[in-house]
Amino acid sequence: MRPFGQRVGLSPEAAERPEPGQIDVPILTSSAEDRARAQALAQGRHLARQQDWAELGALIRAADSARALTPGGASVAELLAAGAREDAVSAACAAVGRSDADAASRPISDLRDELDALSLDHGVALVVVRAHLDLGAAWLRQAADRRIGRAGFHTHFNAARKLLDAFDPVEADAASLAAARCAVLPGTRGAAARVIDDYDDLIDLDPRCARHLSALGRDMMPDRFGSHAALHEAACRSAARTADIWGMGGYVWTCLDAIAADPSCVGALDPALFVEGLHDILATRPDQAVVNRLAALTGFTLACGPDAPPAHRAIATSFCWIVTDHLREVHPRVWAAAPSPVATAAPADGPETGAARALSSIGRLFADDLAAGRSVRAGPEGWTYA
């Protein structure tokens, strides 16, 4: 085994028709992030099925107060709430598919009854609010009649907003409620005038949760409340607000969901700030779940040729150092969830597709070595040639 980057000459005979090299990198079908998410979802689902709403509310409040995150940065409070509402939302969405408004509302009404019995426990309130938001989005997405879909959307977003009005997220020290208040903005009249203030409150409450920064960036896109220029401005503000935690990483986090929705927005970003932010994120949170997410962004979603715009190329070329300096294992589900660079591409269908995406992207990075017969291997200390 030789250190990564060291080369040896090939004999003329071997150079003529070398056997292709191989990529040897651990592929984790279940990562620490996968297990943490599954555990929180299962716990929320179990307590809801046991009708133990008091315990569930206490767990959500405790996770919220602790700002508990999974290794990849997901809110544990939000995952508990997602598991708890899963059955109700599934039944409600099935009724939406049948255009049965009464049957769709019934499971959410049952959740609200549990909340009322607990005197507006804000942990259980999060479950009900998010269920309303899920169902409102389902009406908009699934209803055969567009007018009925819009009406269902507004009914449930209004119900979520009314319930949120009973709480002060700052006073309750509840970042999850502040996040829900931002999530309800698409159904709120005059939302454009308050979107920045609402996100400022959220980010101040929970600056370590990068998902909040990404949600802000998504809402700054032209199809929501902003523009590509507004996205850059929001990313700069986020970087300044969270510099003590993320360095310039706040700039990157703010842009991630926006890039996923429309990769062309990269042209409005500052590539130097973005690359600096990538370095700062991986210095702050080197967990492999985060590494895989950034590798999938730069090596798959933003994969490009030499004719791509300079800003796009500058960010995409970060894939090289992200892999060689940080990537030690492949998380297929992260790669499967990464948006395709081809707008018409079908959604990924599971871990097998994710693994194929990762290996293909890594293969392009090491194409010359592999073609010359050199295999590459990822280990705890880095990449080496075999």
N, C-alpha and C positions, 0 to 999 in steps of 0.2 A: 504494500500500500504506500502511495506517495502523497505528500501534502497537496491540497487542492491548488491547481494552477501550474504545477510542475509538469513539463513536457519531456517526452523522449522521442527520438527519431525512429521512423519505421523503415524497415528494409524495403527496397524497391518491389520485391515480390509481394510483401505483405501490403504495401501501399496500393498495389493494383486492385486487389479484391479483398479488402479486409472484412471480417465478420462484423456486423453492426454492434456497437456497444449497447449496454442495457442501463436502465435507470433503476437504482435500488433505493427506495425510500419507503419508510413505514406508512401504510395506509390504514388509518384508524376508522373502523366502522362505527365505533362508539367512543367519542372523545370525552374529556372531563366536562366540557361545555354541554355536550349532548346529555350526559348523565345528570348534571345539575338542573338543566331545564326539565328533563323528564321527571325528576324527583319532585320539583316544585309543582309542576302541572298535576302529577298524580296525587300529591298531598291535598291540593285544592279540590280536585275532583272527588277524592274519598270523603273529605269532610262535608262537602255539599250533599253527597249521596247519603251520608249518615245523618243529615239534617243538623249537624253540629255547627250551627252558624255563629254561635258565640265564640267558640274556639277558633273558627276560621277568621272571624273579624279580628280577634286578638293577634293571630299569627300575621295577618296582613299588616296590621298597624305596627307590630314589632319590626317586621322586615322593612317597612317604610321608614320608620324612625331610625333604624340602623343604616339606611341607604344600602341594603344588602344587594350585591350584584353577583351574577354568575361569572365564571372565569372569562367569558367573552363579553361581559359588560351588560347583560340583560338584567332588568329589575326583577328581583325575586318576588316583591309584592305584586307586580303586574302578572307574573307567571302563576302565582297562587290564585289570583282573581280569574285568570284565563281558564285554569282548570276547573274552578268552581262554577263557572257559567257555561262550561262546554256543553253539558246535556241540554240545558234550557235553550241555548242558542241554536244547537243542532235541530231540536224539535221545531223551534220557531222558523228557522230558515226553510225547513221542509214544507211548512205551511205557506210560507211566502211563495214557494215554487208552485203551490196549488192555488195561489191568489186567494187564500183564506185568511183575511185580516184578523178575524176574531181568534182563530186557532193560533195565529202567529203571535198575538199579543198575550195569550194566556200564560205561557211559561215565564214571561218577563213580569207579568202581574204577580205571579206566585213568588218570584224573587223579591218583589217590592213588599209583599206581605211579611216576609221574613225580616226585611230591613225595618219595617215599622214596628215589629215586635221587639226589636233591639234598640229602640229609641235612636234611630239614625246613627248607628255605629259606622264610622267612616270607612272601616275596612270592608264591611258588607256593602256600603254605598258604592264603593269602587266596582264591585261585582255587578251591581245593578246598572250603574252608569255605562260601563263598558258593554254590557249586554244590549242596552238601548242603542249604543253606537254601532255595534255589530249588526243589529237588526235593521237599523236605518240604512246602513250601507247595502245590506242584502236586498232591501226593497228597491233601491236605486239600480242595483246590478241585475236582479233576477226578474222583476215584474215585466210581464208581457206588454202591459199598457204603461207607457211612459208617464202619463199623468198620475196614475195610481202609484207608480214607483216614487215619483217626487213627493206625493202626499205622504206616503209611508215614511220616506226619509225624514221629512220635516217633523212629522209626528214624534218620531223616536228621538231625533236630535233635540227637539224642544223639551221633551220629557227629561232627557239627560241634563240639559242645561238648567232646567228648573230644579232638579235634584241637587246639582252642584251649587246652586245659589244658596243652599242651606249651610254651606261650609265655607270657611276661610282657609284656604290651603296653607297660607303663611302662619296663621294663628295655630292651626292644627299640626304644623310641621309635617305636612303630608305632601311630599313631592308627587305621589301618584295622583292625587286630586288635581294638583297644578298641571300635570301632564294631560289629564282628562279634560281640563278646562281648555287647553290648547287644541286637543283633538276635536272638540265640539265646534271650533271656530268655523269650519266650512258651512255649517248650518246656522250661523249667527249673523243677523243683520248688523252692518257696520263693522264687521270683523277686521277689515283692513286697517282701521284706525287703532285697533287695540292689539293686533297680533304681536308687535314688538314688545309692548309692555307685559303681555301675558307670558311670553317666552323669557323675558328678563327675570320675572318672578320665579319661573320654573328653574332656570339655569342657576340662579342664585341659591335656590333651595338644594339643588342636587348637581353641582358642577362636575362630579366624577362620572355621572351617567352619560356616556357619549350619545346614547339613543336620543336624548332630548335635543342635543345640538343637531343631529341629523334630521329630526322632525322639523326643526326650525328651518333648515335649509330647504327641505321639500316644500314647506309653505311659502318660501320666498320665490318659487318658480312662477313663470308666466301664467300657468293654468290655475294658480291659486291666488296669492296676494302680492306677487312681486314681479320680478324680471331677472334676467341673467345678471344684470348689473347689481340689482338688489341682493342677489345671492352672494356675490363677491363682498359687498358691503357688510352683510350680516356675518359672513365668515370672518372678516377682519375684526368686527366687534366681538364675536365669540372668542376669537383667539386672545384678544386683550382681556376679556372678562375671566378667562380660565387659564391665563398664562402661568399662574403659580402651580397649576396642576398638570397641564398638558403642554406647556411651552407653546409652540406654534401649532400643536396638534389640533387645537380647537378649530383652526381653519379647515383642516381636512375633514374632521368629523361633521362639520356643518354641511359640507358638500357631498357626502357619500350618497345619501338617498336621492339627492337632486341628480347626481350623475347616473344613478340607477334608472331614474325616470327618463332622463334625456342626456345621453353622453355628450351631445353637442355643446352643452353648457360649459364644458371644459375650456372652450375657447374664450370665455369671459373671465377665467380665473387667472391668478398669478402663479405660474408654475414654480417659481423659486420659493414662494411661501408654501406651496403645497408640498414640495419635496422636503423642505425643512420640517414641515409638520409631520410627514411620514417618519422621518428620523426621530423626532421628539416622541411620537406615540410609541414607537417600538423601544425607545429607551425607558419610557415610563411603564408600559404594559407589554412585556415581551411574551405573554402567553401565546401558545401556538394557535389558539382560536382566533386571536387578533391578527397574528402573522398571516394565517391562511386567508382571512378576509381581505387584507390589504394586497396580498399576492394575487388573489382572484380578481380584484379590481384592476390592478395594473397589468397583469399578465393575460387576463381573459376579456373582461368587459372593455378595457381600453386598448386591447391589442391592436396594433396598427402597422402600416407599412411606412416606407420612407417618404411617401407623398402626403402624409397626414400633417395637419397644422402644427407649427412648432410647439405650442403649449401642450397639445395632445401628446406629441412624441416625448417631450421632456418629462412628463409625468409617467408615461408608459414605460420608459426605460428604467424607472426605479425598480421594476420587477427583477432586474438582474441582481442588485444588491440585497433586495428583500429576501430573495431565495438563498443566495450564497451566504449572507451574513446571519440570517434569522430562521429560515424555514428548515425544520428538522423532521416534520411528519406532515402527511396530507390528511385533511379533514374533508372527506367527500361531500358531506351535506353542505358545508360552506360554499364549496365550488358549485354544487348543484343549484344553490340559491342565487348565485351571482347572475345578474342580467347578461344576456347574450349581446355581443357587439352587433349582431345582425337583428334588426328590428322585427323581421318576419319569422325569426327562428321560433320553433316550438319550445314551450317551457321544459326545463329539465325534468326527467321522470324519476329521479332517485339517486342514491349514492353511487351506483355504477356509472351513471352519466357524469357525476361530479368527479369521480376518480379519473375517468377518461379525459375530462377537461384539464385537470391538474397535470396529468402525465403528458398530455399533448403540449401544454404551455411550457412545462419544464423541458420537454424534448426539444422545442424550438430554441430554448436558451442554450442548450448544450449540443445543438445540431452538428456542429463541426467535429466535436469530440466523438460523438456517437458514430458519425459517418466514418471516422478514422479508426473505429474499433475500440475506442476507449470507453469503458463503463464508468458511470458516476454513482457514488453512494453517499447518502445522507446519514450522518451519525451525530451523537451528542455534541461533538466538538466542531462539526461543520461538514462540508462536502469534500470528498476525496475521489481520486481516480483509482480504479481497480485494474 
